Amino acid sequence: MLILECPYCGVKADETELHPGGEAHLTRFGPGSSDDAFESYLFMRANPKGVHFERWRHSHGCGKWFHAARCTVTLEVFGTYSAQTTEPPSDIIEKIAARRPGWAKESQA
């Protein structure tokens, strides 16, 4: 079972208390963007085998959205952080790199 810690209220919640929101750190396109950019935003997602950055909502708790870094193969959680953060925090990147030699965030794009 996947257990994530909400960075806002500090509760460690299993996946039944949370709601997944898809890939984190997307550039959102809306009115005024090209059709291709908007289509890419709506439908094109990375789906890596391994480290992935995701959005989650603490739906049965504080109700806030947050980001999580985890491995899609082993369900290992590297950390959670505020949804207002535009890039993964350096301490989480360092933790991933320490546990996954050869991993680079740039390879996830």
Phi and psi restraints in degrees (range 20) as a CNS / XPLOR table:
assign (resid 1 and name C) (resid 2 and name N)
       (resid 2 and name CA) (resid 2 and name C) 1.0 -84.4 20.0 2
assign (resid 2 and name N) (resid 2 and name CA)
       (resid 2 and name C) (resid 3 and name N) 1.0 126.9 20.0 2
assign (resid 2 and name C) (resid 3 and name N)
       (resid 3 and name CA) (resid 3 and name C) 1.0 -123.5 20.0 2
assign (resid 3 and name N) (resid 3 and name CA)
       (resid 3 and name C) (resid 4 and name N) 1.0 125.0 20.0 2
assign (resid 3 and name C) (resid 4 and name N)
       (resid 4 and name CA) (resid 4 and name C) 1.0 -122.7 20.0 2
assign (resid 4 and name N) (resid 4 and name CA)
       (resid 4 and name C) (resid 5 and name N) 1.0 146.1 20.0 2
assign (resid 4 and name C) (resid 5 and name N)
       (resid 5 and name CA) (resid 5 and name C) 1.0 -98.8 20.0 2
assign (resid 5 and name N) (resid 5 and name CA)
       (resid 5 and name C) (resid 6 and name N) 1.0 124.4 20.0 2
assign (resid 5 and name C) (resid 6 and name N)
       (resid 6 and name CA) (resid 6 and name C) 1.0 -68.6 20.0 2
assign (resid 6 and name N) (resid 6 and name CA)
       (resid 6 and name C) (resid 7 and name N) 1.0 123.0 20.0 2
assign (resid 6 and name C) (resid 7 and name N)
       (resid 7 and name CA) (resid 7 and name C) 1.0 -72.4 20.0 2
assign (resid 7 and name N) (resid 7 and name CA)
       (resid 7 and name C) (resid 8 and name N) 1.0 -10.7 20.0 2
assign (resid 7 and name C) (resid 8 and name N)
       (resid 8 and name CA) (resid 8 and name C) 1.0 -91.0 20.0 2
assign (resid 8 and name N) (resid 8 and name CA)
       (resid 8 and name C) (resid 9 and name N) 1.0 -52.3 20.0 2
assign (resid 8 and name C) (resid 9 and name N)
       (resid 9 and name CA) (resid 9 and name C) 1.0 -102.4 20.0 2
assign (resid 9 and name N) (resid 9 and name CA)
       (resid 9 and name C) (resid 10 and name N) 1.0 -9.1 20.0 2
assign (resid 9 and name C) (resid 10 and name N)
       (resid 10 and name CA) (resid 10 and name C) 1.0 79.7 20.0 2
assign (resid 10 and name N) (resid 10 and name CA)
       (resid 10 and name C) (resid 11 and name N) 1.0 4.8 20.0 2
assign (resid 10 and name C) (resid 11 and name N)
       (resid 11 and name CA) (resid 11 and name C) 1.0 -78.6 20.0 2
assign (resid 11 and name N) (resid 11 and name CA)
       (resid 11 and name C) (resid 12 and name N) 1.0 133.4 20.0 2
assign (resid 11 and name C) (resid 12 and name N)
       (resid 12 and name CA) (resid 12 and name C) 1.0 -88.4 20.0 2
assign (resid 12 and name N) (resid 12 and name CA)
       (resid 12 and name C) (resid 13 and name N) 1.0 113.2 20.0 2
assign (resid 12 and name C) (resid 13 and name N)
       (resid 13 and name CA) (resid 13 and name C) 1.0 -118.5 20.0 2
assign (resid 13 and name N) (resid 13 and name CA)
       (resid 13 and name C) (resid 14 and name N) 1.0 143.1 20.0 2
assign (resid 13 and name C) (resid 14 and name N)
       (resid 14 and name CA) (resid 14 and name C) 1.0 -83.6 20.0 2
assign (resid 14 and name N) (resid 14 and name CA)
       (resid 14 and name C) (resid 15 and name N) 1.0 170.2 20.0 2
assign (resid 14 and name C) (resid 15 and name N)
       (resid 15 and name CA) (resid 15 and name C) 1.0 -61.8 20.0 2
assign (resid 15 and name N) (resid 15 and name CA)
       (resid 15 and name C) (resid 16 and name N) 1.0 -16.9 20.0 2
assign (resid 15 and name C) (resid 16 and name N)
       (resid 16 and name CA) (resid 16 and name C) 1.0 -74.8 20.0 2
assign (resid 16 and name N) (resid 16 and name CA)
       (resid 16 and name C) (resid 17 and name N) 1.0 -18.4 20.0 2
assign (resid 16 and name C) (resid 17 and name N)
       (resid 17 and name CA) (resid 17 and name C) 1.0 -95.3 20.0 2
assign (resid 17 and name N) (resid 17 and name CA)
       (resid 17 and name C) (resid 18 and name N) 1.0 -2.1 20.0 2
assign (resid 17 and name C) (resid 18 and name N)
       (resid 18 and name CA) (resid 18 and name C) 1.0 -119.6 20.0 2
assign (resid 18 and name N) (resid 18 and name CA)
       (resid 18 and name C) (resid 19 and name N) 1.0 162.2 20.0 2
assign (resid 18 and name C) (resid 19 and name N)
       (resid 19 and name CA) (resid 19 and name C) 1.0 -127.4 20.0 2
assign (resid 19 and name N) (resid 19 and name CA)
       (resid 19 and name C) (resid 20 and name N) 1.0 123.3 20.0 2
assign (resid 19 and name C) (resid 20 and name N)
       (resid 20 and name CA) (resid 20 and name C) 1.0 -72.5 20.0 2
assign (resid 20 and name N) (resid 20 and name CA)
       (resid 20 and name C) (resid 21 and name N) 1.0 146.5 20.0 2
assign (resid 20 and name C) (resid 21 and name N)
       (resid 21 and name CA) (resid 21 and name C) 1.0 -125.2 20.0 2
assign (resid 21 and name N) (resid 21 and name CA)
       (resid 21 and name C) (resid 22 and name N) 1.0 12.3 20.0 2
assign (resid 21 and name C) (resid 22 and name N)
       (resid 22 and name CA) (resid 22 and name C) 1.0 88.3 20.0 2
assign (resid 22 and name N) (resid 22 and name CA)
       (resid 22 and name C) (resid 23 and name N) 1.0 -163.8 20.0 2
assign (resid 22 and name C) (resid 23 and name N)
       (resid 23 and name CA) (resid 23 and name C) 1.0 -66.6 20.0 2
assign (resid 23 and name N) (resid 23 and name CA)
       (resid 23 and name C) (resid 24 and name N) 1.0 139.9 20.0 2
assign (resid 23 and name C) (resid 24 and name N)
       (resid 24 and name CA) (resid 24 and name C) 1.0 -92.5 20.0 2
assign (resid 24 and name N) (resid 24 and name CA)
       (resid 24 and name C) (resid 25 and name N) 1.0 164.9 20.0 2
assign (resid 24 and name C) (resid 25 and name N)
       (resid 25 and name CA) (resid 25 and name C) 1.0 62.7 20.0 2
assign (resid 25 and name N) (resid 25 and name CA)
       (resid 25 and name C) (resid 26 and name N) 1.0 40.0 20.0 2
assign (resid 25 and name C) (resid 26 and name N)
       (resid 26 and name CA) (resid 26 and name C) 1.0 -87.1 20.0 2
assign (resid 26 and name N) (resid 26 and name CA)
       (resid 26 and name C) (resid 27 and name N) 1.0 146.5 20.0 2
assign (resid 26 and name C) (resid 27 and name N)
       (resid 27 and name CA) (resid 27 and name C) 1.0 -86.2 20.0 2
assign (resid 27 and name N) (resid 27 and name CA)
       (resid 27 and name C) (resid 28 and name N) 1.0 118.3 20.0 2
assign (resid 27 and name C) (resid 28 and name N)
       (resid 28 and name CA) (resid 28 and name C) 1.0 -87.7 20.0 2
assign (resid 28 and name N) (resid 28 and name CA)
       (resid 28 and name C) (resid 29 and name N) 1.0 136.4 20.0 2
assign (resid 28 and name C) (resid 29 and name N)
       (resid 29 and name CA) (resid 29 and name C) 1.0 -118.5 20.0 2
assign (resid 29 and name N) (resid 29 and name CA)
       (resid 29 and name C) (resid 30 and name N) 1.0 142.6 20.0 2
assign (resid 29 and name C) (resid 30 and name N)
       (resid 30 and name CA) (resid 30 and name C) 1.0 -144.3 20.0 2
assign (resid 30 and name N) (resid 30 and name CA)
       (resid 30 and name C) (resid 31 and name N) 1.0 -141.2 20.0 2
assign (resid 30 and name C) (resid 31 and name N)
       (resid 31 and name CA) (resid 31 and name C) 1.0 -55.2 20.0 2
assign (resid 31 and name N) (resid 31 and name CA)
       (resid 31 and name C) (resid 32 and name N) 1.0 137.3 20.0 2
assign (resid 31 and name C) (resid 32 and name N)
       (resid 32 and name CA) (resid 32 and name C) 1.0 91.0 20.0 2
assign (resid 32 and name N) (resid 32 and name CA)
       (resid 32 and name C) (resid 33 and name N) 1.0 -10.2 20.0 2
assign (resid 32 and name C) (resid 33 and name N)
       (resid 33 and name CA) (resid 33 and name C) 1.0 -86.7 20.0 2
assign (resid 33 and name N) (resid 33 and name CA)
       (resid 33 and name C) (resid 34 and name N) 1.0 164.4 20.0 2
assign (resid 33 and name C) (resid 34 and name N)
       (resid 34 and name CA) (resid 34 and name C) 1.0 -72.4 20.0 2
assign (resid 34 and name N) (resid 34 and name CA)
       (resid 34 and name C) (resid 35 and name N) 1.0 158.4 20.0 2
assign (resid 34 and name C) (resid 35 and name N)
       (resid 35 and name CA) (resid 35 and name C) 1.0 -60.6 20.0 2
assign (resid 35 and name N) (resid 35 and name CA)
       (resid 35 and name C) (resid 36 and name N) 1.0 -39.3 20.0 2
assign (resid 35 and name C) (resid 36 and name N)
       (resid 36 and name CA) (resid 36 and name C) 1.0 -65.2 20.0 2
assign (resid 36 and name N) (resid 36 and name CA)
       (resid 36 and name C) (resid 37 and name N) 1.0 -41.4 20.0 2
assign (resid 36 and name C) (resid 37 and name N)
       (resid 37 and name CA) (resid 37 and name C) 1.0 -66.0 20.0 2
assign (resid 37 and name N) (resid 37 and name CA)
       (resid 37 and name C) (resid 38 and name N) 1.0 -42.4 20.0 2
assign (resid 37 and name C) (resid 38 and name N)
       (resid 38 and name CA) (resid 38 and name C) 1.0 -67.6 20.0 2
assign (resid 38 and name N) (resid 38 and name CA)
       (resid 38 and name C) (resid 39 and name N) 1.0 -40.9 20.0 2
assign (resid 38 and name C) (resid 39 and name N)
       (resid 39 and name CA) (resid 39 and name C) 1.0 -61.9 20.0 2
assign (resid 39 and name N) (resid 39 and name CA)
       (resid 39 and name C) (resid 40 and name N) 1.0 -42.8 20.0 2
assign (resid 39 and name C) (resid 40 and name N)
       (resid 40 and name CA) (resid 40 and name C) 1.0 -62.2 20.0 2
assign (resid 40 and name N) (resid 40 and name CA)
       (resid 40 and name C) (resid 41 and name N) 1.0 -42.4 20.0 2
assign (resid 40 and name C) (resid 41 and name N)
       (resid 41 and name CA) (resid 41 and name C) 1.0 -62.2 20.0 2
assign (resid 41 and name N) (resid 41 and name CA)
       (resid 41 and name C) (resid 42 and name N) 1.0 -41.7 20.0 2
assign (resid 41 and name C) (resid 42 and name N)
       (resid 42 and name CA) (resid 42 and name C) 1.0 -72.7 20.0 2
assign (resid 42 and name N) (resid 42 and name CA)
       (resid 42 and name C) (resid 43 and name N) 1.0 -39.6 20.0 2
assign (resid 42 and name C) (resid 43 and name N)
       (resid 43 and name CA) (resid 43 and name C) 1.0 -116.7 20.0 2
assign (resid 43 and name N) (resid 43 and name CA)
       (resid 43 and name C) (resid 44 and name N) 1.0 -22.3 20.0 2
assign (resid 43 and name C) (resid 44 and name N)
       (resid 44 and name CA) (resid 44 and name C) 1.0 -94.6 20.0 2
assign (resid 44 and name N) (resid 44 and name CA)
       (resid 44 and name C) (resid 45 and name N) 1.0 117.7 20.0 2
assign (resid 44 and name C) (resid 45 and name N)
       (resid 45 and name CA) (resid 45 and name C) 1.0 -131.9 20.0 2
assign (resid 45 and name N) (resid 45 and name CA)
       (resid 45 and name C) (resid 46 and name N) 1.0 145.0 20.0 2
assign (resid 45 and name C) (resid 46 and name N)
       (resid 46 and name CA) (resid 46 and name C) 1.0 -74.0 20.0 2
assign (resid 46 and name N) (resid 46 and name CA)
       (resid 46 and name C) (resid 47 and name N) 1.0 142.6 20.0 2
assign (resid 46 and name C) (resid 47 and name N)
       (resid 47 and name CA) (resid 47 and name C) 1.0 -137.9 20.0 2
assign (resid 47 and name N) (resid 47 and name CA)
       (resid 47 and name C) (resid 48 and name N) 1.0 65.9 20.0 2
assign (resid 47 and name C) (resid 48 and name N)
       (resid 48 and name CA) (resid 48 and name C) 1.0 -72.9 20.0 2
assign (resid 48 and name N) (resid 48 and name CA)
       (resid 48 and name C) (resid 49 and name N) 1.0 148.9 20.0 2
assign (resid 48 and name C) (resid 49 and name N)
       (resid 49 and name CA) (resid 49 and name C) 1.0 -88.4 20.0 2
assign (resid 49 and name N) (resid 49 and name CA)
       (resid 49 and name C) (resid 50 and name N) 1.0 109.8 20.0 2
assign (resid 49 and name C) (resid 50 and name N)
       (resid 50 and name CA) (resid 50 and name C) 1.0 127.8 20.0 2
assign (resid 50 and name N) (resid 50 and name CA)
       (resid 50 and name C) (resid 51 and name N) 1.0 -138.2 20.0 2
assign (resid 50 and name C) (resid 51 and name N)
       (resid 51 and name CA) (resid 51 and name C) 1.0 -68.4 20.0 2
assign (resid 51 and name N) (resid 51 and name CA)
       (resid 51 and name C) (resid 52 and name N) 1.0 133.2 20.0 2
assign (resid 51 and name C) (resid 52 and name N)
       (resid 52 and name CA) (resid 52 and name C) 1.0 -144.0 20.0 2
assign (resid 52 and name N) (resid 52 and name CA)
       (resid 52 and name C) (resid 53 and name N) 1.0 143.0 20.0 2
assign (resid 52 and name C) (resid 53 and name N)
       (resid 53 and name CA) (resid 53 and name C) 1.0 -107.2 20.0 2
assign (resid 53 and name N) (resid 53 and name CA)
       (resid 53 and name C) (resid 54 and name N) 1.0 123.6 20.0 2
assign (resid 53 and name C) (resid 54 and name N)
       (resid 54 and name CA) (resid 54 and name C) 1.0 -128.8 20.0 2
assign (resid 54 and name N) (resid 54 and name CA)
       (resid 54 and name C) (resid 55 and name N) 1.0 160.4 20.0 2
assign (resid 54 and name C) (resid 55 and name N)
       (resid 55 and name CA) (resid 55 and name C) 1.0 -100.3 20.0 2
assign (resid 55 and name N) (resid 55 and name CA)
       (resid 55 and name C) (resid 56 and name N) 1.0 139.9 20.0 2
assign (resid 55 and name C) (resid 56 and name N)
       (resid 56 and name CA) (resid 56 and name C) 1.0 -138.5 20.0 2
assign (resid 56 and name N) (resid 56 and name CA)
       (resid 56 and name C) (resid 57 and name N) 1.0 151.2 20.0 2
assign (resid 56 and name C) (resid 57 and name N)
       (resid 57 and name CA) (resid 57 and name C) 1.0 -120.2 20.0 2
assign (resid 57 and name N) (resid 57 and name CA)
       (resid 57 and name C) (resid 58 and name N) 1.0 131.9 20.0 2
assign (resid 57 and name C) (resid 58 and name N)
       (resid 58 and name CA) (resid 58 and name C) 1.0 -81.2 20.0 2
assign (resid 58 and name N) (resid 58 and name CA)
       (resid 58 and name C) (resid 59 and name N) 1.0 72.7 20.0 2
assign (resid 58 and name C) (resid 59 and name N)
       (resid 59 and name CA) (resid 59 and name C) 1.0 -66.7 20.0 2
assign (resid 59 and name N) (resid 59 and name CA)
       (resid 59 and name C) (resid 60 and name N) 1.0 -30.6 20.0 2
assign (resid 59 and name C) (resid 60 and name N)
       (resid 60 and name CA) (resid 60 and name C) 1.0 -106.2 20.0 2
assign (resid 60 and name N) (resid 60 and name CA)
       (resid 60 and name C) (resid 61 and name N) 1.0 32.8 20.0 2
assign (resid 60 and name C) (resid 61 and name N)
       (resid 61 and name CA) (resid 61 and name C) 1.0 -146.2 20.0 2
assign (resid 61 and name N) (resid 61 and name CA)
       (resid 61 and name C) (resid 62 and name N) 1.0 -120.0 20.0 2
assign (resid 61 and name C) (resid 62 and name N)
       (resid 62 and name CA) (resid 62 and name C) 1.0 -74.8 20.0 2
assign (resid 62 and name N) (resid 62 and name CA)
       (resid 62 and name C) (resid 63 and name N) 1.0 -15.7 20.0 2
assign (resid 62 and name C) (resid 63 and name N)
       (resid 63 and name CA) (resid 63 and name C) 1.0 82.4 20.0 2
assign (resid 63 and name N) (resid 63 and name CA)
       (resid 63 and name C) (resid 64 and name N) 1.0 4.0 20.0 2
assign (resid 63 and name C) (resid 64 and name N)
       (resid 64 and name CA) (resid 64 and name C) 1.0 -90.1 20.0 2
assign (resid 64 and name N) (resid 64 and name CA)
       (resid 64 and name C) (resid 65 and name N) 1.0 151.9 20.0 2
assign (resid 64 and name C) (resid 65 and name N)
       (resid 65 and name CA) (resid 65 and name C) 1.0 -85.0 20.0 2
assign (resid 65 and name N) (resid 65 and name CA)
       (resid 65 and name C) (resid 66 and name N) 1.0 145.2 20.0 2
assign (resid 65 and name C) (resid 66 and name N)
       (resid 66 and name CA) (resid 66 and name C) 1.0 -148.0 20.0 2
assign (resid 66 and name N) (resid 66 and name CA)
       (resid 66 and name C) (resid 67 and name N) 1.0 170.4 20.0 2
assign (resid 66 and name C) (resid 67 and name N)
       (resid 67 and name CA) (resid 67 and name C) 1.0 -108.3 20.0 2
assign (resid 67 and name N) (resid 67 and name CA)
       (resid 67 and name C) (resid 68 and name N) 1.0 151.4 20.0 2
assign (resid 67 and name C) (resid 68 and name N)
       (resid 68 and name CA) (resid 68 and name C) 1.0 -136.3 20.0 2
assign (resid 68 and name N) (resid 68 and name CA)
       (resid 68 and name C) (resid 69 and name N) 1.0 143.6 20.0 2
assign (resid 68 and name C) (resid 69 and name N)
       (resid 69 and name CA) (resid 69 and name C) 1.0 -109.8 20.0 2
assign (resid 69 and name N) (resid 69 and name CA)
       (resid 69 and name C) (resid 70 and name N) 1.0 123.0 20.0 2
assign (resid 69 and name C) (resid 70 and name N)
       (resid 70 and name CA) (resid 70 and name C) 1.0 -149.7 20.0 2
assign (resid 70 and name N) (resid 70 and name CA)
       (resid 70 and name C) (resid 71 and name N) 1.0 166.6 20.0 2
assign (resid 70 and name C) (resid 71 and name N)
       (resid 71 and name CA) (resid 71 and name C) 1.0 -96.7 20.0 2
assign (resid 71 and name N) (resid 71 and name CA)
       (resid 71 and name C) (resid 72 and name N) 1.0 126.0 20.0 2
assign (resid 71 and name C) (resid 72 and name N)
       (resid 72 and name CA) (resid 72 and name C) 1.0 -75.3 20.0 2
assign (resid 72 and name N) (resid 72 and name CA)
       (resid 72 and name C) (resid 73 and name N) 1.0 -12.9 20.0 2
assign (resid 72 and name C) (resid 73 and name N)
       (resid 73 and name CA) (resid 73 and name C) 1.0 -88.3 20.0 2
assign (resid 73 and name N) (resid 73 and name CA)
       (resid 73 and name C) (resid 74 and name N) 1.0 -47.6 20.0 2
assign (resid 73 and name C) (resid 74 and name N)
       (resid 74 and name CA) (resid 74 and name C) 1.0 -103.8 20.0 2
assign (resid 74 and name N) (resid 74 and name CA)
       (resid 74 and name C) (resid 75 and name N) 1.0 -8.8 20.0 2
assign (resid 74 and name C) (resid 75 and name N)
       (resid 75 and name CA) (resid 75 and name C) 1.0 65.5 20.0 2
assign (resid 75 and name N) (resid 75 and name CA)
       (resid 75 and name C) (resid 76 and name N) 1.0 14.4 20.0 2
assign (resid 75 and name C) (resid 76 and name N)
       (resid 76 and name CA) (resid 76 and name C) 1.0 -65.5 20.0 2
assign (resid 76 and name N) (resid 76 and name CA)
       (resid 76 and name C) (resid 77 and name N) 1.0 129.9 20.0 2
assign (resid 76 and name C) (resid 77 and name N)
       (resid 77 and name CA) (resid 77 and name C) 1.0 -100.1 20.0 2
assign (resid 77 and name N) (resid 77 and name CA)
       (resid 77 and name C) (resid 78 and name N) 1.0 125.7 20.0 2
assign (resid 77 and name C) (resid 78 and name N)
       (resid 78 and name CA) (resid 78 and name C) 1.0 -91.8 20.0 2
assign (resid 78 and name N) (resid 78 and name CA)
       (resid 78 and name C) (resid 79 and name N) 1.0 -20.8 20.0 2
assign (resid 78 and name C) (resid 79 and name N)
       (resid 79 and name CA) (resid 79 and name C) 1.0 157.4 20.0 2
assign (resid 79 and name N) (resid 79 and name CA)
       (resid 79 and name C) (resid 80 and name N) 1.0 165.4 20.0 2
assign (resid 79 and name C) (resid 80 and name N)
       (resid 80 and name CA) (resid 80 and name C) 1.0 -126.8 20.0 2
assign (resid 80 and name N) (resid 80 and name CA)
       (resid 80 and name C) (resid 81 and name N) 1.0 155.8 20.0 2
assign (resid 80 and name C) (resid 81 and name N)
       (resid 81 and name CA) (resid 81 and name C) 1.0 -158.9 20.0 2
assign (resid 81 and name N) (resid 81 and name CA)
       (resid 81 and name C) (resid 82 and name N) 1.0 167.6 20.0 2
assign (resid 81 and name C) (resid 82 and name N)
       (resid 82 and name CA) (resid 82 and name C) 1.0 -57.5 20.0 2
assign (resid 82 and name N) (resid 82 and name CA)
       (resid 82 and name C) (resid 83 and name N) 1.0 142.4 20.0 2
assign (resid 82 and name C) (resid 83 and name N)
       (resid 83 and name CA) (resid 83 and name C) 1.0 -70.4 20.0 2
assign (resid 83 and name N) (resid 83 and name CA)
       (resid 83 and name C) (resid 84 and name N) 1.0 -16.7 20.0 2
assign (resid 83 and name C) (resid 84 and name N)
       (resid 84 and name CA) (resid 84 and name C) 1.0 -81.1 20.0 2
assign (resid 84 and name N) (resid 84 and name CA)
       (resid 84 and name C) (resid 85 and name N) 1.0 -3.2 20.0 2
assign (resid 84 and name C) (resid 85 and name N)
       (resid 85 and name CA) (resid 85 and name C) 1.0 -80.3 20.0 2
assign (resid 85 and name N) (resid 85 and name CA)
       (resid 85 and name C) (resid 86 and name N) 1.0 125.6 20.0 2
assign (resid 85 and name C) (resid 86 and name N)
       (resid 86 and name CA) (resid 86 and name C) 1.0 -82.5 20.0 2
assign (resid 86 and name N) (resid 86 and name CA)
       (resid 86 and name C) (resid 87 and name N) 1.0 -20.5 20.0 2
assign (resid 86 and name C) (resid 87 and name N)
       (resid 87 and name CA) (resid 87 and name C) 1.0 -136.3 20.0 2
assign (resid 87 and name N) (resid 87 and name CA)
       (resid 87 and name C) (resid 88 and name N) 1.0 152.0 20.0 2
assign (resid 87 and name C) (resid 88 and name N)
       (resid 88 and name CA) (resid 88 and name C) 1.0 -59.5 20.0 2
assign (resid 88 and name N) (resid 88 and name CA)
       (resid 88 and name C) (resid 89 and name N) 1.0 138.6 20.0 2
assign (resid 88 and name C) (resid 89 and name N)
       (resid 89 and name CA) (resid 89 and name C) 1.0 -60.5 20.0 2
assign (resid 89 and name N) (resid 89 and name CA)
       (resid 89 and name C) (resid 90 and name N) 1.0 149.1 20.0 2
assign (resid 89 and name C) (resid 90 and name N)
       (resid 90 and name CA) (resid 90 and name C) 1.0 -61.7 20.0 2
assign (resid 90 and name N) (resid 90 and name CA)
       (resid 90 and name C) (resid 91 and name N) 1.0 -33.6 20.0 2
assign (resid 90 and name C) (resid 91 and name N)
       (resid 91 and name CA) (resid 91 and name C) 1.0 -65.6 20.0 2
assign (resid 91 and name N) (resid 91 and name CA)
       (resid 91 and name C) (resid 92 and name N) 1.0 -33.9 20.0 2
assign (resid 91 and name C) (resid 92 and name N)
       (resid 92 and name CA) (resid 92 and name C) 1.0 -72.7 20.0 2
assign (resid 92 and name N) (resid 92 and name CA)
       (resid 92 and name C) (resid 93 and name N) 1.0 -40.2 20.0 2
assign (resid 92 and name C) (resid 93 and name N)
       (resid 93 and name CA) (resid 93 and name C) 1.0 -60.5 20.0 2
assign (resid 93 and name N) (resid 93 and name CA)
       (resid 93 and name C) (resid 94 and name N) 1.0 -43.3 20.0 2
assign (resid 93 and name C) (resid 94 and name N)
       (resid 94 and name CA) (resid 94 and name C) 1.0 -63.9 20.0 2
assign (resid 94 and name N) (resid 94 and name CA)
       (resid 94 and name C) (resid 95 and name N) 1.0 -39.6 20.0 2
assign (resid 94 and name C) (resid 95 and name N)
       (resid 95 and name CA) (resid 95 and name C) 1.0 -64.4 20.0 2
assign (resid 95 and name N) (resid 95 and name CA)
       (resid 95 and name C) (resid 96 and name N) 1.0 -42.1 20.0 2
assign (resid 95 and name C) (resid 96 and name N)
       (resid 96 and name CA) (resid 96 and name C) 1.0 -64.1 20.0 2
assign (resid 96 and name N) (resid 96 and name CA)
       (resid 96 and name C) (resid 97 and name N) 1.0 -47.3 20.0 2
assign (resid 96 and name C) (resid 97 and name N)
       (resid 97 and name CA) (resid 97 and name C) 1.0 -62.1 20.0 2
assign (resid 97 and name N) (resid 97 and name CA)
       (resid 97 and name C) (resid 98 and name N) 1.0 -34.9 20.0 2
assign (resid 97 and name C) (resid 98 and name N)
       (resid 98 and name CA) (resid 98 and name C) 1.0 -68.8 20.0 2
assign (resid 98 and name N) (resid 98 and name CA)
       (resid 98 and name C) (resid 99 and name N) 1.0 -36.5 20.0 2
assign (resid 98 and name C) (resid 99 and name N)
       (resid 99 and name CA) (resid 99 and name C) 1.0 -89.8 20.0 2
assign (resid 99 and name N) (resid 99 and name CA)
       (resid 99 and name C) (resid 100 and name N) 1.0 -19.1 20.0 2
assign (resid 99 and name C) (resid 100 and name N)
       (resid 100 and name CA) (resid 100 and name C) 1.0 -128.1 20.0 2
assign (resid 100 and name N) (resid 100 and name CA)
       (resid 100 and name C) (resid 101 and name N) 1.0 77.6 20.0 2
assign (resid 100 and name C) (resid 101 and name N)
       (resid 101 and name CA) (resid 101 and name C) 1.0 -55.3 20.0 2
assign (resid 101 and name N) (resid 101 and name CA)
       (resid 101 and name C) (resid 102 and name N) 1.0 135.5 20.0 2
assign (resid 101 and name C) (resid 102 and name N)
       (resid 102 and name CA) (resid 102 and name C) 1.0 91.2 20.0 2
assign (resid 102 and name N) (resid 102 and name CA)
       (resid 102 and name C) (resid 103 and name N) 1.0 -9.2 20.0 2
assign (resid 102 and name C) (resid 103 and name N)
       (resid 103 and name CA) (resid 103 and name C) 1.0 -75.8 20.0 2
assign (resid 103 and name N) (resid 103 and name CA)
       (resid 103 and name C) (resid 104 and name N) 1.0 140.6 20.0 2
assign (resid 103 and name C) (resid 104 and name N)
       (resid 104 and name CA) (resid 104 and name C) 1.0 -138.5 20.0 2
assign (resid 104 and name N) (resid 104 and name CA)
       (resid 104 and name C) (resid 105 and name N) 1.0 135.9 20.0 2
assign (resid 104 and name C) (resid 105 and name N)
       (resid 105 and name CA) (resid 105 and name C) 1.0 -57.8 20.0 2
assign (resid 105 and name N) (resid 105 and name CA)
       (resid 105 and name C) (resid 106 and name N) 1.0 -35.7 20.0 2
assign (resid 105 and name C) (resid 106 and name N)
       (resid 106 and name CA) (resid 106 and name C) 1.0 -61.2 20.0 2
assign (resid 106 and name N) (resid 106 and name CA)
       (resid 106 and name C) (resid 107 and name N) 1.0 -28.0 20.0 2
assign (resid 106 and name C) (resid 107 and name N)
       (resid 107 and name CA) (resid 107 and name C) 1.0 -74.2 20.0 2
assign (resid 107 and name N) (resid 107 and name CA)
       (resid 107 and name C) (resid 108 and name N) 1.0 -9.9 20.0 2
assign (resid 107 and name C) (resid 108 and name N)
       (resid 108 and name CA) (resid 108 and name C) 1.0 -85.3 20.0 2
assign (resid 108 and name N) (resid 108 and name CA)
       (resid 108 and name C) (resid 109 and name N) 1.0 -14.3 20.0 2
